Amino acid sequence: MDSIQKFSLDNRGTLASLWATSKTIPIDENLECWNSSSVVRSWSKAANGSLPTWQTDVTHPCHTIYDVLFDQSKQYLASVSIASIAGSACFVVLCNKFHRRRMLTVSFLVLALLFLITGGVYFRVKESPSAYGTVVMVAICHFAFNFGANTLTFIIPAEIFPTAYRSTCHGISAAAGKLGSILAVLIVHGIKGSFEGSDRQGVLFMLFATFMLFGALCSWAYLPDVQRKIVDGGKVRWENMTLEELGEGREKARREGQVITIREKIGEIKAKRLQRKRRRRAESREEEGV
């Protein structure tokens, strides 16, 4: 659990590093709080001059526990809480205006792009007065995450499984998500030694983008539709299918023309490409005949 928290975007240490506008301040006699009654002097004698676990801001080693907790609260509210709540609120208002399966796929793709951009911004502005650019990007990531993928991965399993199996299947779905989280942490831990220091966080942003792409692939290839399109007074909305309609699962989805699994998706793409080639050949023959 500590490993998962360590690499989380809302981890207090991670947030402190994102908000840092200068490089690490060394623990030595040049500190303003360096005096005979200060415990800061004992920190310099620790292994590698490390700070205590509660002191997450290496740019302000003289801050007290109160200062650190206050800064952590401010950073969390500004970069995580407000953006996450706003994203969830927007989803509640707009959820029936979008096709949920496509929205999940698109949100994963958008998150992949956002993580790549955030990683690039981090490398550019880390430990500088412009570091708040990374904070803004992280807030946008949290907004997009809760407006799409984070919310939909809990809603869609509750919609596609029949009542008799819903709790069990929803639990399996949630457990699979946690398994993915553990796998991500293990992979990140494997590259940890190669990117010590401030560069590591930027690499992690870009690595997370690959997991978002994998999520987009799975949602695109394996999820059935859970809504039907309704046109009411010229306005389009998406209405939830009933459990009876969804109860027959993948076979009914196929009968309705939906294409499920990667193999079938690839086959459909090849078939469409072949049709386009044949159409072009037919058109060219007609032009030659004329």
MIFI-845993 format. One line per field, with one value per residue: x, y, z of N, C-alpha, C in turn; chain; residue in three letters. Coordinates in Angstrom, 3 decimals. Example, Ala and Ser with C-alpha at 12.3 -4.5 7.8 and 13.67 -1.06 7.14 Angstrom:
<atoms>
nu = 13.190,12.850
nv = -5.690,-2.250
nw = 7.800,7.080
cau = 12.300,13.670
cav = -4.500,-1.060
caw = 7.800,7.140
cu = 13.200,12.900
cv = -3.300,0.030
cw = 7.800,7.870
mol = A,A
type = ALA,SER
</atoms>
This chain:
<atoms>
nu = 0.831,1.987,3.731,1.956,0.759,2.977,3.513,1.277,-0.724,-1.980,-0.526,1.105,3.851,4.449,2.846,4.083,6.553,5.732,4.793,7.073,9.138,11.793,15.128,16.212,16.792,19.792,20.603,22.122,24.348,23.570,20.880,18.037,16.775,18.663,19.920,20.893,18.745,17.137,15.712,16.510,19.223,19.861,18.841,20.674,22.558,21.437,20.966,22.233,21.452,18.676,15.228,12.665,9.758,7.354,8.029,7.644,8.292,11.007,12.051,11.567,12.842,12.746,10.152,7.483,5.546,2.902,3.028,3.726,1.523,-0.507,0.297,0.184,-2.582,-3.574,-2.352,-3.477,-6.225,-6.245,-5.101,-6.180,-8.730,-10.703,-10.678,-11.335,-13.910,-15.281,-15.074,-16.563,-19.082,-19.708,-19.921,-22.216,-24.187,-23.985,-23.979,-25.923,-25.918,-23.956,-22.512,-21.827,-19.961,-18.268,-17.462,-15.940,-13.768,-12.741,-12.111,-10.022,-8.106,-7.791,-6.762,-4.335,-3.024,-2.985,-1.354,1.079,1.576,1.671,3.930,5.901,5.659,6.388,9.136,10.066,9.517,10.114,11.029,11.249,10.236,8.077,6.812,4.183,2.807,2.862,1.267,-1.223,-1.696,-1.842,-4.165,-6.005,-5.797,-6.912,-9.522,-10.353,-10.086,-12.063,-14.303,-14.569,-13.094,-12.634,-15.163,-16.859,-15.846,-16.905,-19.635,-20.437,-19.945,-21.989,-24.179,-24.091,-24.177,-26.362,-28.982,-28.831,-26.166,-24.794,-23.505,-21.390,-19.986,-19.418,-17.726,-15.596,-14.801,-13.954,-11.869,-10.144,-9.347,-7.829,-5.836,-4.592,-3.575,-1.682,0.057,0.959,2.387,4.428,5.800,6.600,8.211,10.232,11.620,12.503,15.116,16.629,15.993,16.536,15.921,14.624,13.817,12.425,9.650,8.588,9.064,7.348,4.832,4.705,4.864,2.463,0.740,0.819,-0.629,-3.139,-3.662,-3.851,-6.172,-7.989,-7.903,-9.016,-11.627,-12.623,-12.604,-13.943,-16.248,-19.827,-22.571,-24.485,-26.541,-29.214,-29.842,-31.789,-33.908,-35.338,-37.496,-35.685,-33.424,-30.700,-30.387,-29.132,-30.468,-30.721,-30.339,-32.558,-32.331,-33.207,-32.683,-29.935,-29.301,-28.791,-26.264,-23.104,-23.751,-26.279,-25.579,-23.943,-25.855,-27.266,-25.586,-23.300,-19.779,-17.593,-14.657,-11.118,-10.168,-12.437,-12.923,-10.633,-11.010,-13.329,-12.335,-10.506,-12.303,-13.828,-11.833,-11.196,-13.614,-13.607,-11.429,-12.387,-14.534,-13.230,-11.849,-14.007,-15.102,-12.998,-12.931,-15.400,-14.945,-12.942,-14.392,-16.195
nv = -1.206,1.210,1.541,1.963,4.371,5.988,6.460,7.744,10.320,12.016,11.855,13.137,13.696,13.617,15.728,17.876,17.912,18.602,21.170,22.520,25.320,25.792,24.406,21.594,22.494,22.527,20.880,22.625,24.896,27.302,27.661,29.511,28.629,27.289,26.570,26.230,25.146,23.958,21.171,20.702,20.554,17.973,16.556,16.769,14.963,12.579,9.632,10.263,12.870,13.026,14.111,14.149,11.953,13.396,15.807,16.909,18.852,19.729,22.118,23.912,23.410,24.430,24.671,24.151,21.409,22.264,24.209,22.565,20.786,22.630,23.632,21.251,20.724,22.929,22.516,20.058,20.651,22.563,21.276,18.699,18.065,20.121,20.046,17.338,17.095,18.935,17.669,15.299,16.428,17.633,15.338,14.121,15.901,15.760,13.107,11.579,12.692,11.787,9.020,6.342,4.183,4.940,7.337,6.506,5.260,7.449,9.160,7.780,7.968,10.748,11.189,9.822,11.487,13.845,13.074,12.685,15.310,16.581,15.344,16.351,19.110,19.101,18.340,20.623,22.806,22.113,22.588,25.385,28.888,28.660,26.323,25.960,25.489,22.739,21.967,22.980,21.359,18.852,19.212,19.452,16.866,15.409,16.414,15.513,12.785,12.183,13.095,11.263,8.385,7.411,7.567,6.229,3.620,2.517,2.827,1.585,-1.297,-1.754,-1.533,-3.355,-5.973,-8.695,-8.650,-10.792,-11.479,-9.193,-7.935,-9.713,-9.746,-7.046,-6.738,-8.381,-6.927,-4.527,-5.560,-6.404,-3.955,-3.058,-4.965,-4.214,-1.783,-2.618,-3.993,-1.857,-0.402,-2.220,-2.279,0.386,0.495,-1.138,0.440,2.401,2.655,3.575,6.180,8.156,10.932,14.200,13.841,11.510,11.713,12.954,10.960,9.021,10.187,9.987,7.252,6.443,7.191,5.106,3.111,4.248,4.154,1.401,0.926,2.305,0.684,-1.740,-0.930,-0.065,-2.421,-4.507,-3.811,-3.829,-1.909,0.135,1.818,3.371,5.365,8.285,10.510,13.438,15.889,17.050,17.058,15.147,12.378,9.893,6.879,4.566,1.066,-1.652,-4.149,-6.565,-6.350,-6.213,-8.588,-10.862,-10.627,-10.816,-12.205,-11.277,-8.653,-8.975,-9.879,-7.580,-6.133,-5.137,-5.044,-7.052,-7.761,-7.758,-9.164,-9.361,-6.656,-5.853,-7.425,-6.218,-3.678,-4.377,-5.421,-3.155,-1.593,-3.136,-2.960,-0.240,-0.147,-1.754,-0.185,2.092,0.978,0.206,2.717,3.881,2.224,2.832,5.483,5.132,3.742,5.682
nw = 0.000,0.731,-1.407,-3.524,-2.730,-2.841,-5.521,-6.365,-7.884,-6.145,-3.880,-0.977,-0.961,-3.692,-4.634,-3.318,-4.622,-7.175,-6.808,-6.137,-6.443,-6.553,-6.261,-4.188,-0.839,0.899,4.009,6.259,8.060,6.993,6.993,8.128,10.374,11.761,14.719,18.198,19.595,17.743,16.012,13.511,13.112,13.855,11.750,9.709,10.418,9.941,7.852,4.689,5.016,5.262,5.448,8.028,7.921,7.879,6.812,3.810,2.002,0.420,-0.256,1.699,4.382,6.958,7.739,10.034,11.491,11.391,9.336,7.171,7.021,6.491,3.989,2.517,2.595,1.178,-1.325,-2.045,-2.169,-4.250,-6.503,-6.667,-5.242,-5.941,-8.766,-9.205,-8.043,-9.635,-12.134,-11.652,-11.093,-13.553,-15.085,-13.986,-14.825,-17.614,-18.432,-19.821,-22.282,-23.849,-25.618,-23.693,-23.833,-25.944,-24.873,-22.696,-23.989,-25.451,-23.326,-22.082,-24.127,-24.251,-21.698,-21.929,-23.756,-22.222,-20.059,-21.364,-22.239,-19.744,-18.634,-20.380,-19.846,-17.168,-17.258,-18.458,-16.723,-14.105,-10.694,-10.821,-11.088,-12.777,-12.202,-11.517,-13.796,-14.243,-12.104,-12.874,-15.123,-13.889,-12.385,-14.481,-15.487,-13.345,-13.443,-16.018,-15.591,-13.668,-14.981,-16.940,-17.318,-14.598,-13.334,-15.134,-15.201,-12.963,-13.281,-15.733,-15.348,-13.494,-15.071,-17.229,-16.306,-15.430,-12.894,-11.022,-11.008,-10.633,-8.362,-7.788,-10.258,-10.542,-8.396,-9.232,-11.449,-10.211,-8.665,-10.671,-11.623,-9.435,-9.519,-11.862,-10.979,-9.095,-10.789,-12.337,-10.417,-9.828,-12.262,-12.450,-10.191,-11.075,-12.919,-11.359,-10.262,-12.392,-12.837,-10.761,-8.579,-9.559,-12.200,-12.407,-11.871,-14.143,-16.053,-15.055,-15.516,-18.308,-18.584,-17.402,-19.395,-21.244,-19.958,-19.995,-22.727,-23.064,-21.578,-23.215,-25.492,-24.529,-23.729,-26.171,-27.678,-26.291,-24.815,-24.737,-26.191,-23.994,-24.161,-26.044,-28.926,-28.801,-30.396,-29.646,-30.290,-32.040,-30.528,-29.386,-27.286,-25.011,-24.085,-21.416,-21.884,-21.079,-18.443,-19.406,-22.106,-22.084,-20.932,-22.497,-23.302,-25.042,-27.400,-28.234,-28.680,-30.901,-32.743,-33.085,-34.587,-33.419,-32.967,-31.328,-29.407,-30.101,-32.328,-34.011,-34.378,-35.789,-38.036,-39.049,-39.696,-41.721,-43.590,-44.255,-45.368,-47.592,-48.976,-49.613,-51.376,-53.467,-54.254,-55.192,-57.363,-58.957,-59.521,-60.930,-63.182,-64.314,-65.015,-66.918,-68.827,-69.651
cau = 0.000,2.896,4.260,0.897,0.625,4.176,3.489,-0.018,-0.697,-2.459,0.346,1.579,5.218,4.399,2.312,5.105,7.570,5.140,4.641,8.383,9.574,13.252,15.772,16.290,17.625,20.641,20.492,23.413,24.297,23.055,19.436,17.656,16.330,19.785,20.365,21.154,17.505,16.376,15.942,17.002,20.636,19.943,18.505,21.881,23.346,20.741,21.501,22.106,20.828,17.259,14.257,11.687,8.703,6.285,8.526,7.631,8.713,12.463,12.442,11.351,13.132,12.501,8.725,7.019,4.505,1.721,3.263,3.704,0.140,-1.272,0.670,-0.349,-4.026,-3.761,-1.961,-4.445,-7.472,-6.093,-4.729,-6.878,-10.127,-11.579,-10.760,-12.033,-15.329,-15.818,-15.213,-17.688,-20.314,-19.971,-20.372,-23.603,-25.055,-23.876,-23.741,-26.869,-25.759,-22.856,-22.478,-20.916,-18.835,-17.333,-16.923,-14.884,-12.609,-12.187,-11.518,-8.718,-7.195,-7.511,-5.869,-3.002,-2.442,-2.738,-0.192,2.272,1.796,2.074,5.328,6.734,5.635,7.164,10.561,10.403,9.365,10.342,11.894,11.430,9.047,6.977,6.386,2.727,2.275,2.620,0.124,-2.424,-1.890,-2.293,-5.570,-6.765,-5.823,-7.899,-10.844,-10.656,-10.190,-13.358,-15.345,-14.689,-12.685,-12.791,-16.583,-17.466,-15.417,-17.781,-21.021,-20.702,-20.137,-23.286,-25.233,-24.040,-24.349,-27.715,-29.161,-28.417,-24.707,-24.216,-22.577,-20.189,-19.241,-18.900,-16.569,-14.498,-14.349,-13.188,-10.629,-9.261,-8.755,-6.774,-4.730,-3.877,-2.823,-0.513,0.970,1.575,3.370,5.578,6.555,7.235,9.285,11.322,12.430,12.809,16.550,17.243,15.604,16.523,15.876,13.416,13.407,11.605,8.229,8.242,9.024,6.138,3.705,4.685,4.581,1.033,0.030,0.697,-1.723,-4.377,-3.860,-4.317,-7.575,-8.756,-7.990,-9.955,-12.993,-13.024,-12.732,-14.675,-17.478,-21.025,-23.324,-25.437,-27.529,-29.765,-29.957,-33.149,-34.021,-36.553,-37.624,-34.459,-32.307,-30.238,-29.989,-28.865,-31.310,-30.172,-31.032,-33.069,-31.550,-33.629,-31.975,-28.511,-29.110,-28.308,-24.824,-22.346,-24.387,-27.308,-24.883,-23.516,-27.038,-27.667,-24.599,-22.127,-18.558,-16.938,-13.318,-10.113,-10.096,-13.560,-12.732,-9.630,-11.658,-14.233,-11.508,-9.997,-13.419,-14.157,-10.741,-11.356,-14.760,-13.197,-10.580,-13.245,-15.323,-12.345,-11.604,-15.226,-15.226,-11.974,-13.351,-16.480,-14.346,-12.250,-15.417,-16.766
cav = 0.000,2.356,1.722,2.549,5.768,6.746,6.832,8.333,11.744,12.806,11.616,14.419,13.928,13.926,17.082,18.833,18.018,19.301,22.581,23.101,26.378,25.905,23.121,21.169,23.320,21.654,21.000,23.053,26.056,28.481,27.767,30.518,27.960,26.506,27.082,25.178,24.540,23.416,19.762,20.638,20.166,16.509,15.980,16.721,13.808,11.369,9.023,11.096,14.141,12.914,14.798,13.245,11.559,14.396,16.969,16.535,19.983,19.852,23.503,24.698,22.502,25.066,24.682,23.306,20.453,23.061,24.786,21.492,20.320,23.698,23.632,20.035,20.909,23.892,21.875,19.007,21.296,23.270,20.435,17.415,18.044,20.999,19.522,16.051,17.348,19.586,16.646,14.428,17.203,17.761,14.039,13.921,16.744,15.487,11.682,11.035,13.393,11.149,7.564,6.054,3.328,5.770,8.343,5.859,5.102,8.775,9.718,7.136,8.555,12.120,11.102,9.460,12.709,14.780,12.621,12.983,16.759,16.904,14.938,17.321,20.371,18.901,18.411,21.988,23.844,21.578,23.315,26.750,29.703,28.270,24.967,25.898,24.952,21.315,21.863,23.189,20.165,17.772,19.497,19.097,15.398,14.954,16.752,14.591,11.440,12.020,13.355,10.116,7.019,7.011,7.394,5.246,2.260,2.023,2.858,0.610,-2.649,-1.843,-1.530,-4.427,-7.297,-8.988,-8.415,-11.944,-11.593,-7.844,-7.666,-10.529,-9.301,-5.708,-6.947,-8.888,-5.792,-3.626,-6.246,-6.370,-2.619,-3.018,-5.783,-3.352,-0.793,-3.301,-4.245,-0.576,-0.068,-3.107,-1.822,1.652,0.178,-1.730,1.475,3.428,2.839,4.231,7.589,8.762,12.388,14.882,13.403,10.307,12.024,13.190,9.655,8.346,10.752,9.422,5.827,6.304,7.356,3.801,2.398,4.842,3.614,0.021,1.034,2.690,-0.495,-2.697,-0.402,-0.024,-3.747,-5.536,-3.381,-3.666,-0.679,0.063,2.863,3.529,6.765,8.814,11.869,14.013,17.299,17.507,16.918,13.768,11.924,8.462,6.235,3.297,-0.166,-2.381,-5.334,-7.647,-6.171,-6.469,-9.884,-11.899,-10.455,-10.549,-12.778,-10.351,-7.485,-9.326,-9.928,-6.200,-5.501,-4.656,-5.825,-7.216,-8.357,-7.143,-9.896,-8.962,-5.244,-5.806,-7.973,-5.195,-2.635,-4.918,-5.535,-1.810,-1.160,-3.871,-2.374,1.042,-0.425,-2.222,0.950,2.938,0.287,0.300,4.094,4.127,1.519,3.605,6.664,4.683,3.390,6.918
caw = 0.000,0.737,-2.760,-4.336,-2.331,-3.203,-6.929,-6.682,-8.207,-5.015,-2.738,-0.448,-1.412,-5.121,-4.784,-2.888,-5.675,-8.319,-6.447,-5.809,-7.369,-6.470,-6.021,-2.795,0.039,1.719,5.467,6.798,8.954,6.287,7.196,9.117,11.597,12.297,16.015,19.188,20.080,16.616,15.682,12.134,13.146,13.938,10.443,8.878,10.839,9.508,6.628,3.487,5.354,4.922,6.292,8.638,6.986,7.781,6.071,2.393,1.172,0.540,-0.548,2.921,5.495,8.251,8.043,11.133,11.099,11.030,8.007,6.180,6.880,5.846,2.571,1.912,2.418,0.084,-2.576,-2.362,-2.583,-5.522,-7.641,-6.690,-4.805,-6.727,-10.132,-9.192,-7.786,-10.833,-13.165,-11.303,-11.242,-14.990,-15.581,-13.548,-15.653,-19.050,-18.699,-20.798,-23.560,-24.568,-25.713,-22.589,-24.222,-26.706,-23.958,-21.916,-24.864,-25.738,-22.105,-21.923,-25.114,-23.818,-20.541,-22.425,-24.310,-21.120,-19.294,-22.163,-22.171,-18.374,-18.494,-21.086,-19.091,-15.937,-17.595,-18.864,-15.689,-12.765,-9.751,-11.319,-10.792,-13.671,-11.844,-11.388,-15.046,-14.011,-11.188,-13.693,-15.942,-13.003,-12.088,-15.685,-15.519,-12.359,-13.977,-17.111,-15.036,-13.006,-15.964,-17.830,-17.003,-13.198,-13.033,-16.034,-14.878,-11.902,-13.735,-16.795,-14.814,-12.824,-16.089,-18.221,-15.716,-14.931,-11.457,-10.215,-10.972,-10.689,-7.257,-7.971,-11.442,-10.269,-7.526,-10.060,-12.255,-9.344,-8.288,-11.841,-11.636,-8.412,-10.018,-12.796,-10.202,-8.529,-11.902,-12.698,-9.389,-9.990,-13.433,-12.081,-9.247,-11.833,-13.585,-10.358,-10.081,-13.550,-12.913,-9.438,-8.597,-10.008,-13.535,-12.336,-11.924,-15.539,-16.709,-14.596,-16.251,-19.651,-18.457,-17.140,-20.667,-21.894,-19.309,-20.504,-24.072,-22.897,-21.181,-24.403,-26.350,-23.932,-23.784,-27.579,-28.275,-25.557,-24.152,-25.571,-25.968,-22.882,-24.408,-27.383,-29.331,-28.838,-30.933,-29.080,-30.642,-32.675,-29.603,-29.246,-25.957,-24.960,-23.070,-20.956,-22.228,-19.919,-18.094,-20.295,-23.373,-21.873,-20.288,-23.410,-23.411,-26.260,-28.584,-28.701,-29.218,-32.255,-33.610,-33.348,-35.453,-32.696,-33.192,-30.031,-29.359,-30.971,-33.595,-34.849,-34.730,-36.853,-39.220,-39.581,-40.320,-42.983,-44.530,-44.731,-46.242,-48.846,-49.668,-50.188,-52.535,-54.552,-54.719,-56.003,-58.628,-59.766,-59.993,-61.957,-64.391,-64.912,-65.644,-68.127,-69.805,-70.176
cu = 0.865,3.443,3.233,0.752,1.805,4.125,2.166,0.114,-1.209,-1.683,0.975,3.011,5.284,3.911,3.347,6.173,7.032,5.041,5.982,8.817,11.081,13.830,15.835,17.253,18.478,20.455,21.878,23.232,23.785,21.544,19.129,17.216,17.444,20.271,20.444,19.896,16.687,16.731,16.493,18.450,20.789,19.620,19.744,22.747,22.695,21.355,21.191,21.448,19.339,16.382,13.329,10.517,7.612,6.716,8.671,8.153,10.203,12.946,12.230,11.601,12.862,11.023,8.406,5.976,3.241,1.872,3.142,2.277,-0.730,-0.979,0.117,-1.846,-4.316,-3.448,-2.982,-5.759,-7.351,-5.872,-5.498,-8.373,-11.044,-11.766,-11.542,-13.531,-15.984,-16.025,-16.388,-19.016,-20.686,-20.465,-21.829,-24.567,-25.107,-23.840,-24.677,-26.823,-24.654,-23.048,-21.407,-19.724,-17.801,-16.681,-15.783,-13.615,-11.929,-11.507,-10.162,-7.691,-6.806,-6.550,-4.453,-2.292,-2.088,-1.518,1.107,2.607,2.290,3.526,6.275,6.813,6.489,8.664,10.991,10.443,9.668,11.324,12.246,10.187,7.845,6.424,4.877,2.066,1.983,1.419,-1.181,-2.715,-2.371,-3.762,-6.456,-6.873,-6.862,-9.316,-11.251,-10.861,-11.560,-14.527,-15.568,-14.348,-12.980,-14.243,-17.186,-17.050,-16.186,-19.232,-21.310,-20.813,-21.479,-24.431,-25.241,-24.278,-25.784,-27.780,-28.597,-26.905,-24.016,-23.179,-21.268,-19.336,-18.670,-17.672,-15.362,-13.916,-13.489,-11.850,-9.634,-8.589,-7.628,-5.571,-3.897,-3.042,-1.554,0.528,1.698,2.661,4.618,6.444,7.300,8.408,10.490,12.209,12.887,14.305,17.231,16.972,15.477,16.493,14.597,12.937,12.413,10.121,7.769,8.142,7.751,4.904,3.584,4.412,3.096,0.226,-0.156,-0.423,-3.073,-4.686,-4.357,-5.783,-8.461,-8.952,-9.030,-11.394,-13.507,-13.365,-13.740,-15.993,-18.645,-21.671,-24.306,-26.539,-28.056,-29.967,-31.422,-33.097,-35.365,-36.601,-36.372,-33.234,-31.973,-29.882,-29.824,-29.617,-30.728,-31.008,-31.512,-32.186,-31.927,-32.895,-30.501,-28.232,-28.550,-26.838,-24.291,-23.049,-25.477,-26.668,-24.421,-24.708,-27.514,-26.636,-23.384,-20.949,-17.770,-15.649,-12.398,-10.070,-11.215,-13.442,-11.738,-10.215,-12.595,-13.450,-10.974,-11.098,-13.796,-13.083,-10.846,-12.516,-14.392,-12.326,-11.419,-14.071,-14.479,-12.066,-12.809,-15.397,-14.218,-12.332,-14.467,-15.938,-13.630,-13.243,-16.038,-15.797
cv = 1.256,2.625,2.385,4.025,6.598,7.243,7.463,9.819,12.604,12.500,12.928,14.732,14.293,15.343,18.128,19.009,18.756,20.800,23.270,24.105,26.638,24.526,22.824,22.056,22.404,21.927,21.343,24.329,27.323,28.659,28.774,29.897,27.127,27.161,25.924,24.472,23.880,21.957,19.610,20.180,18.652,15.852,15.848,15.516,12.492,10.849,9.882,12.448,14.159,13.640,13.784,13.004,12.612,15.605,16.595,17.637,20.238,21.258,24.422,23.818,23.105,25.107,23.731,22.316,21.196,23.630,23.733,21.008,21.360,23.725,22.404,20.164,21.844,23.248,20.824,19.606,21.874,22.334,19.125,17.569,18.861,20.447,18.214,16.231,17.996,18.576,15.725,15.146,17.361,16.442,13.796,14.688,16.254,14.005,11.103,11.750,12.776,9.638,7.074,5.185,4.129,6.812,7.763,5.710,6.439,9.358,9.084,7.738,9.977,12.120,10.720,10.689,13.699,14.375,12.884,14.472,17.156,16.516,15.910,18.653,20.251,19.003,19.841,22.955,23.347,22.448,24.712,27.560,29.350,26.883,24.835,25.435,23.467,21.109,22.019,21.947,18.986,17.967,19.137,17.578,14.849,15.258,15.751,13.170,11.205,12.324,12.147,8.796,6.594,6.735,6.273,3.818,1.682,1.939,1.750,-0.823,-2.823,-1.914,-2.781,-5.813,-7.497,-8.872,-9.549,-12.034,-10.245,-7.611,-8.426,-10.013,-7.898,-5.806,-7.451,-7.760,-4.838,-4.252,-6.262,-5.013,-2.491,-3.848,-4.989,-2.312,-1.402,-3.567,-2.968,-0.197,-0.934,-2.678,-0.532,1.407,-0.402,-0.705,2.555,3.709,3.588,5.725,8.185,10.285,12.918,14.417,12.249,10.613,12.289,11.896,8.911,8.879,10.100,7.925,5.593,6.436,6.014,2.980,2.945,4.320,2.175,0.008,1.402,1.495,-1.482,-2.207,-0.349,-1.413,-4.654,-5.096,-3.318,-2.308,-0.886,1.110,2.765,5.009,7.170,10.242,12.424,15.509,17.875,17.414,15.440,13.485,10.411,7.858,4.877,2.126,-0.853,-3.596,-6.521,-7.569,-6.525,-7.886,-10.966,-11.731,-10.253,-11.058,-11.863,-9.104,-7.755,-9.344,-8.528,-5.442,-4.949,-5.603,-5.854,-8.022,-7.733,-7.833,-9.466,-7.500,-5.109,-6.344,-6.971,-4.099,-3.113,-5.006,-4.178,-1.294,-1.838,-3.312,-1.050,0.837,-0.866,-1.081,1.860,2.296,0.388,1.700,4.394,3.433,2.273,4.830,6.291,4.334,4.606,7.553
cw = 0.000,-0.664,-3.664,-4.022,-2.825,-4.638,-7.338,-6.961,-7.067,-3.733,-2.283,-0.887,-2.885,-5.349,-4.397,-3.964,-6.896,-8.066,-6.200,-6.869,-7.284,-6.194,-4.522,-2.002,0.918,3.216,6.017,7.616,8.271,6.434,8.292,10.438,12.241,13.591,16.999,19.661,18.974,16.358,14.267,12.097,13.188,12.597,9.565,9.218,10.422,8.212,5.414,3.772,5.084,5.930,6.942,7.689,6.842,6.959,4.591,1.478,1.358,0.226,0.650,4.147,6.868,8.628,9.192,10.615,10.674,9.624,6.910,5.937,6.183,4.344,1.852,1.640,1.249,-1.263,-3.002,-2.852,-3.989,-6.701,-7.744,-6.424,-5.706,-8.135,-10.184,-8.985,-9.003,-11.957,-12.905,-11.484,-12.715,-15.574,-15.212,-14.449,-17.101,-19.408,-19.755,-22.142,-24.412,-24.597,-24.742,-22.992,-25.005,-25.806,-23.123,-22.752,-25.131,-24.506,-21.815,-22.886,-24.725,-22.635,-20.960,-22.976,-23.204,-20.299,-20.054,-22.106,-20.788,-18.126,-19.172,-20.364,-17.834,-16.210,-17.899,-17.686,-14.281,-11.979,-10.268,-10.960,-11.664,-13.352,-11.713,-12.684,-14.931,-13.114,-11.958,-14.533,-15.103,-12.638,-13.278,-15.815,-14.549,-12.828,-15.056,-16.597,-14.420,-13.928,-16.867,-17.182,-15.571,-12.846,-13.862,-15.717,-13.694,-12.374,-14.743,-16.268,-14.107,-13.824,-16.955,-17.630,-15.233,-13.412,-10.605,-10.053,-10.801,-9.600,-7.440,-9.124,-11.249,-9.364,-8.291,-10.902,-11.435,-8.949,-9.446,-11.965,-10.624,-8.837,-11.020,-12.084,-9.615,-9.618,-12.308,-11.703,-9.529,-11.174,-13.120,-11.145,-9.986,-12.518,-12.609,-10.258,-11.209,-13.604,-11.517,-9.576,-9.203,-11.379,-13.482,-12.473,-13.353,-16.327,-16.322,-15.313,-17.626,-19.624,-18.222,-18.430,-21.371,-21.268,-19.764,-21.911,-24.013,-22.477,-22.352,-25.332,-25.824,-24.029,-25.218,-28.105,-27.584,-24.928,-25.127,-25.312,-24.823,-23.035,-25.832,-27.670,-29.447,-29.369,-30.495,-29.384,-31.266,-31.796,-29.416,-27.795,-26.009,-23.785,-22.701,-21.459,-20.959,-19.643,-18.970,-21.632,-23.242,-21.391,-21.189,-23.763,-24.809,-27.515,-29.125,-29.293,-30.643,-33.217,-33.976,-34.175,-34.742,-32.931,-31.890,-30.217,-30.402,-32.329,-34.536,-35.273,-35.884,-38.154,-39.868,-40.298,-41.667,-44.029,-45.105,-45.685,-47.604,-49.662,-50.323,-51.430,-53.725,-55.135,-55.607,-57.368,-59.549,-60.334,-61.094,-63.269,-65.107,-65.632,-66.941,-69.230,-70.447,-71.174
mol = A,A,A,A,A,A,A,A,A,A,A,A,A,A,A,A,A,A,A,A,A,A,A,A,A,A,A,A,A,A,A,A,A,A,A,A,A,A,A,A,A,A,A,A,A,A,A,A,A,A,A,A,A,A,A,A,A,A,A,A,A,A,A,A,A,A,A,A,A,A,A,A,A,A,A,A,A,A,A,A,A,A,A,A,A,A,A,A,A,A,A,A,A,A,A,A,A,A,A,A,A,A,A,A,A,A,A,A,A,A,A,A,A,A,A,A,A,A,A,A,A,A,A,A,A,A,A,A,A,A,A,A,A,A,A,A,A,A,A,A,A,A,A,A,A,A,A,A,A,A,A,A,A,A,A,A,A,A,A,A,A,A,A,A,A,A,A,A,A,A,A,A,A,A,A,A,A,A,A,A,A,A,A,A,A,A,A,A,A,A,A,A,A,A,A,A,A,A,A,A,A,A,A,A,A,A,A,A,A,A,A,A,A,A,A,A,A,A,A,A,A,A,A,A,A,A,A,A,A,A,A,A,A,A,A,A,A,A,A,A,A,A,A,A,A,A,A,A,A,A,A,A,A,A,A,A,A,A,A,A,A,A,A,A,A,A,A,A,A,A,A,A,A,A,A,A,A,A,A,A,A,A,A,A,A,A,A,A,A,A
type = MET,ASP,SER,ILE,GLN,LYS,PHE,SER,LEU,ASP,ASN,ARG,GLY,THR,LEU,ALA,SER,LEU,TRP,ALA,THR,SER,LYS,THR,ILE,PRO,ILE,ASP,GLU,ASN,LEU,GLU,CYS,TRP,ASN,SER,SER,SER,VAL,VAL,ARG,SER,TRP,SER,LYS,ALA,ALA,ASN,GLY,SER,LEU,PRO,THR,TRP,GLN,THR,ASP,VAL,THR,HIS,PRO,CYS,HIS,THR,ILE,TYR,ASP,VAL,LEU,PHE,ASP,GLN,SER,LYS,GLN,TYR,LEU,ALA,SER,VAL,SER,ILE,ALA,SER,ILE,ALA,GLY,SER,ALA,CYS,PHE,VAL,VAL,LEU,CYS,ASN,LYS,PHE,HIS,ARG,ARG,ARG,MET,LEU,THR,VAL,SER,PHE,LEU,VAL,LEU,ALA,LEU,LEU,PHE,LEU,ILE,THR,GLY,GLY,VAL,TYR,PHE,ARG,VAL,LYS,GLU,SER,PRO,SER,ALA,TYR,GLY,THR,VAL,VAL,MET,VAL,ALA,ILE,CYS,HIS,PHE,ALA,PHE,ASN,PHE,GLY,ALA,ASN,THR,LEU,THR,PHE,ILE,ILE,PRO,ALA,GLU,ILE,PHE,PRO,THR,ALA,TYR,ARG,SER,THR,CYS,HIS,GLY,ILE,SER,ALA,ALA,ALA,GLY,LYS,LEU,GLY,SER,ILE,LEU,ALA,VAL,LEU,ILE,VAL,HIS,GLY,ILE,LYS,GLY,SER,PHE,GLU,GLY,SER,ASP,ARG,GLN,GLY,VAL,LEU,PHE,MET,LEU,PHE,ALA,THR,PHE,MET,LEU,PHE,GLY,ALA,LEU,CYS,SER,TRP,ALA,TYR,LEU,PRO,ASP,VAL,GLN,ARG,LYS,ILE,VAL,ASP,GLY,GLY,LYS,VAL,ARG,TRP,GLU,ASN,MET,THR,LEU,GLU,GLU,LEU,GLY,GLU,GLY,ARG,GLU,LYS,ALA,ARG,ARG,GLU,GLY,GLN,VAL,ILE,THR,ILE,ARG,GLU,LYS,ILE,GLY,GLU,ILE,LYS,ALA,LYS,ARG,LEU,GLN,ARG,LYS,ARG,ARG,ARG,ARG,ALA,GLU,SER,ARG,GLU,GLU,GLU,GLY,VAL
</atoms>
